[in-house]
Each structure stands twice: as C-alpha cells, then as structure tokens.
C-alpha cells in the first residue's frame, strides 16, 4: 500500500509494508525540486534514517533497474 500527498514544496510518497512477517517500517519519499529524500524509522535506535539523492542519482537508479550487471555512465538527459 502507498499514499501520495502534495505539499507546498514537495510530493510525499509513503510506502507501507503490509506483509505478514518481518514487517519493515514505513518509508517516506520526498520529491523536491532539486533532490529526493528517503526516510525510515530505525526501530533499533528509534531515530529517523535519511538518505538524500540528487536528481542525477535518481536518473541513474531508474536506468540501473533495467540493466544487467556492469558499470555504466548515462549520456545526455533521458
């Protein structure tokens, strides 16, 4: 399950783990004009863990999901 909310300066997507075993905490993805952040509560430390991606890193990740093992460099804008 997931939700989508449009905030003033970002789009917030929340991924909710609904599996039966080994559930992970909800993941919040914030899409800003210049970066994407991914946040999840770490139940061991009770703190939010946050990772920030540049837009280029997101483009690379998107391309990588459809490519075989190897090293790549994207050219131009996709």
PAKOLLO-891596 format. One record per residue: x, y, z of N, C-alpha, C in turn; chain; residue in three letters. Coordinates in steps of 0.2 Angstrom, whole numbers, plus 5000, padded with zeros to 4 digits. Last residue first. Layout:
% residues N
   nxx   nyy   nzz  caxx  cayy  cazz   cxx   cyy   czz  chaine  residu
     X     Y     Z     X     Y     Z     X     Y     Z       A     ALA
...
This chain:
% residues 78
   nxx   nyy   nzz  caxx  cayy  cazz   cxx   cyy   czz  chaine  residu
  5089  5059  4899  5084  5054  4897  5078  5057  4895       A     UNK
  5102  5070  4893  5096  5069  4898  5091  5064  4895       A     UNK
  5119  5063  4891  5113  5067  4890  5107  5066  4895       A     UNK
  5123  5046  4896  5124  5052  4892  5118  5056  4891       A     UNK
  5127  5037  4910  5122  5039  4906  5124  5046  4902       A     UNK
  5138  5024  4912  5138  5031  4913  5132  5033  4908       A     UNK
  5141  5008  4921  5138  5012  4916  5138  5020  4917       A     UNK
  5146  4992  4923  5147  4999  4925  5145  5003  4919       A     UNK
  5136  4977  4928  5141  4981  4924  5142  4988  4927       A     UNK
  5121  4967  4925  5127  4969  4929  5132  4972  4925       A     UNK
  5108  4975  4915  5112  4969  4918  5118  4971  4922       A     UNK
  5095  4987  4919  5101  4985  4915  5104  4979  4918       A     UNK
  5084  4992  4925  5083  4989  4919  5089  4986  4915       A     UNK
  5089  4999  4936  5084  4994  4937  5083  4990  4931       A     UNK
  5097  5010  4930  5100  5003  4933  5095  4998  4934       A     UNK
  5088  5020  4928  5091  5016  4922  5094  5010  4925       A     UNK
  5085  5024  4941  5080  5022  4937  5083  5018  4931       A     UNK
  5098  5028  4945  5095  5022  4948  5089  5019  4944       A     UNK
  5100  5039  4937  5105  5033  4936  5101  5027  4939       A     UNK
  5090  5047  4941  5090  5045  4934  5094  5039  4934       A     UNK
  5095  5049  4955  5088  5045  4953  5088  5043  4946       A     UNK
  5107  5056  4952  5107  5049  4955  5100  5045  4954       A     UNK
  5101  5067  4947  5105  5063  4943  5106  5056  4946       A     UNK
  5095  5073  4958  5091  5071  4953  5095  5066  4948       A     UNK
  5103  5066  4973  5102  5071  4968  5098  5068  4963       A     UNK
  5096  5059  4988  5098  5058  4981  5098  5064  4977       A     UNK
  5098  5056  5005  5097  5061  5000  5100  5059  4993       A     UNK
  5091  5047  5018  5096  5047  5013  5094  5052  5008       A     UNK
  5089  5045  5036  5088  5049  5030  5093  5048  5025       A     UNK
  5081  5038  5049  5087  5037  5045  5085  5041  5038       A     UNK
  5075  5043  5065  5074  5043  5058  5080  5042  5054       A     UNK
  5077  5032  5079  5078  5038  5075  5077  5037  5068       A     UNK
  5077  5020  5087  5071  5025  5087  5073  5032  5084       A     UNK
  5086  5011  5085  5089  5017  5088  5083  5022  5089       A     UNK
  5079  5000  5080  5084  4999  5085  5086  5005  5088       A     UNK
  5070  5006  5071  5067  5003  5077  5072  5002  5082       A     UNK
  5071  5019  5061  5076  5014  5063  5073  5011  5070       A     UNK
  5060  5025  5049  5062  5025  5056  5066  5018  5058       A     UNK
  5066  5033  5034  5063  5027  5038  5065  5027  5045       A     UNK
  5066  5042  5019  5067  5042  5026  5063  5035  5029       A     UNK
  5074  5050  5006  5071  5043  5008  5072  5043  5015       A     UNK
  5073  5064  4995  5075  5061  5001  5071  5054  5003       A     UNK
  5079  5071  4980  5074  5066  4983  5077  5064  4989       A     UNK
  5081  5088  4974  5083  5082  4976  5077  5077  4979       A     UNK
  5075  5099  4968  5082  5098  4967  5085  5092  4970       A     UNK
  5061  5100  4972  5063  5102  4965  5071  5100  4963       A     UNK
  5058  5084  4980  5059  5091  4980  5061  5093  4973       A     UNK
  5049  5071  4986  5052  5073  4980  5052  5081  4980       A     UNK
  5052  5060  4999  5050  5067  4997  5053  5069  4991       A     UNK
  5046  5045  5005  5050  5048  4999  5047  5055  4998       A     UNK
  5046  5035  5019  5043  5041  5016  5048  5044  5011       A     UNK
  5041  5019  5024  5046  5023  5020  5043  5029  5017       A     UNK
  5037  5010  5039  5035  5014  5033  5041  5018  5030       A     UNK
  5047  4996  5043  5044  5002  5045  5042  5006  5038       A     UNK
  5044  4979  5039  5048  4985  5039  5044  4991  5041       A     UNK
  5040  4963  5045  5037  4970  5043  5043  4975  5044       A     UNK
  5041  4949  5046  5047  4953  5046  5045  4960  5043       A     UNK
  5025  4944  5038  5031  4943  5043  5037  4948  5041       A     UNK
  5015  4949  5030  5013  4946  5036  5019  4945  5041       A     UNK
  5016  4966  5023  5017  4959  5023  5015  4956  5030       A     UNK
  5014  4979  5021  5009  4976  5023  5010  4968  5024       A     UNK
  5023  4994  5022  5024  4987  5022  5018  4983  5025       A     UNK
  5020  5008  5013  5018  5005  5019  5019  4997  5018       A     UNK
  5027  5023  5008  5026  5015  5006  5025  5012  5013       A     UNK
  5022  5038  5003  5024  5034  5009  5022  5027  5007       A     UNK
  5028  5053  4996  5025  5046  4994  5027  5042  5001       A     UNK
  5025  5070  4993  5027  5065  4998  5024  5058  4997       A     UNK
  5032  5083  4984  5027  5077  4984  5030  5072  4989       A     UNK
  5035  5100  4990  5037  5093  4989  5031  5088  4988       A     UNK
  5031  5112  4995  5037  5112  4991  5039  5105  4989       A     UNK
  5017  5109  5000  5019  5116  4997  5025  5115  4993       A     UNK
  5013  5092  4995  5014  5098  5000  5016  5104  4996       A     UNK
  5003  5080  4991  5006  5085  4988  5007  5091  4993       A     UNK
  5004  5062  4994  5002  5069  4996  5006  5074  4993       A     UNK
  5000  5046  4992  5004  5051  4989  5000  5058  4991       A     UNK
  5004  5029  4999  5000  5035  4999  5004  5041  4995       A     UNK
  5002  5011  4997  5006  5018  4997  5001  5024  4997       A     UNK
  5004  4994  5000  5000  5000  5000  5004  5006  5000       A     UNK
